Amino acid sequence: MTELPSTVRHAIERAQASSADPIALFVHDLDALRQHVRAVMAALPPKVELYYAIKANSEAPILDALAPLVHGFEISSGGEIDRVVGCATRKPYVFSGPGKLDSDLRAALRHGVEAIHVESLNEIARLQHLAEAAGRVQAVLIRINPQLPAPLSSKLAMAGTPTPFGIDEPELALAVRQVDQASHLQLKGFHVHAMSHQQQVERHEQLLDLYLQRWPQWRALAANPQTVTHLNVGGGIGVNYLGPQQFDWQRLCTYLGQRLGADAQAPIVRFEPGRFISAFCGYYAIAVLDTKTSHGKHFVVCRGGTHQFRLPVAQGHDHPVIHLPRQPRSTSAATQPWTVVGQLCTPKDILSRDYPLQDVRIGDLLVLPLAGAYGYNISHVDFLCHPRPSLLFVQEGGACQ
Ligand SMILES: *Cc1c(COP(=O)(O)O)cnc(C)c1O
């Protein structure tokens, strides 16, 4: 599996050396992030843009590293607006997601959002009202939940099936008319984010092809088709957590370049990946607290757990593990399967089952790579930077807070 860059290994070892307790922490390799994203951007054909979906990882140093490299950001909550506005390099940003609050939309209008991706007829009416009150004509993309042939759906389908996202194609004409008739909305294009975890480049090519085939029909619904210029094809590029073979981004870009070059009607295409951008730069390092054997199975009990790194349980996979022995060992111990668990008192707190490791001992460190996207941030109530809920305590006749 993945080798550990020496900067990352040193950071982990330094952190452990200066900590009284065994550690659990995330390390992000910003050099690797920049290098990866430079290659991703360099592969883009003409008339194709890339916005980073910040919900994958919106920590300030990540956004500051990415802002100079990408064309913009995609966000989905008021909390995420604060993150992009707080970024040292201001970049254009677009706002998608169901369940946008009026206060989020007002904040987006105030903070110069480039485009709002409207997800329902109700939202179009609500946004028109708010844009009018703000005295701003707002560019919008209509998010579509298209009819998709079954073979093009994926593990985490977000379109082509019943979902809360976007507008079904039979309702699209109505949605376009509603935007056209809204005094403070300007239709700039269409948005489709159909899936997550796409690992097959052929399928993704077919998917883009299908959108591009439909584009002229979608665009023709508008009163002024020439002002409808953008097709946002979403994110969803997958990461292979279980093997070395990663998504062939270069091949997808080459295909798209040829496809767009041969099409006089072609839109400006915009990608908005999250996972594929930030996953590779992150590492979750956990110290071994105990090793034991129970009913014939070997367990490594570590600091931390799935409350900090929910990704493996969320996806139902066994995460790869890199073993850093506390001291170099010349070991002849046999490799055996270890189940790596955290500190939570639930049998569900499993990071990896039966992972082959050699001579694991208390005080060693285990490092879980590919932890830079949907790692820490999906593991708790801060996901998508939504505010935490209040906890109210009530009783008959008593005070409540
Ligand atoms: C989550 C999301 C993305 C990013 O998805 P990845 O699978 O991380 O690439 C992009 N666009 C929208 C609308 C999303 O909800």
The ligand as an SDF file (V2000), in Angstrom:
LIG
                    3D

 15 15  0  0  0  0  0  0  0  0999 V2000
  -20.8480   16.1760   -2.3520 C   0  0  0  0  0  0  0  0  0  0  0  0
  -20.9930   16.9420   -3.5810 C   0  0  0  0  0  0  0  0  0  0  0  0
  -19.9180   17.0790   -4.4630 C   0  0  0  0  0  0  0  0  0  0  0  0
  -18.6000   16.3920   -4.2570 C   0  0  0  0  0  0  0  0  0  0  0  0
  -18.7420   15.0200   -4.3470 O   0  0  0  0  0  0  0  0  0  0  0  0
  -17.4290   14.0740   -4.3480 P   0  0  0  0  0  0  0  0  0  0  0  0
  -17.9890   12.7090   -4.3830 O   0  0  0  0  0  0  0  0  0  0  0  0
  -16.6900   14.3770   -3.0940 O   0  0  0  0  0  0  0  0  0  0  0  0
  -16.6510   14.4480   -5.5440 O   0  0  0  0  0  0  0  0  0  0  0  0
  -20.0960   17.8450   -5.5850 C   0  0  0  0  0  0  0  0  0  0  0  0
  -21.2790   18.4530   -5.8310 N   0  0  0  0  0  0  0  0  0  0  0  0
  -22.3340   18.3410   -5.0160 C   0  0  0  0  0  0  0  0  0  0  0  0
  -23.5960   19.0380   -5.3460 C   0  0  0  0  0  0  0  0  0  0  0  0
  -22.2410   17.5820   -3.8600 C   0  0  0  0  0  0  0  0  0  0  0  0
  -23.2920   17.4600   -3.0540 O   0  0  0  0  0  0  0  0  0  0  0  0
  1  2  1  0
  2  3  1  0
  2 14  2  0
  3  4  1  0
  3 10  2  0
  4  5  1  0
  5  6  1  0
  6  7  2  0
  6  8  1  0
  6  9  1  0
 10 11  1  0
 11 12  2  0
 12 13  1  0
 12 14  1  0
 14 15  1  0
M  END
$$$$
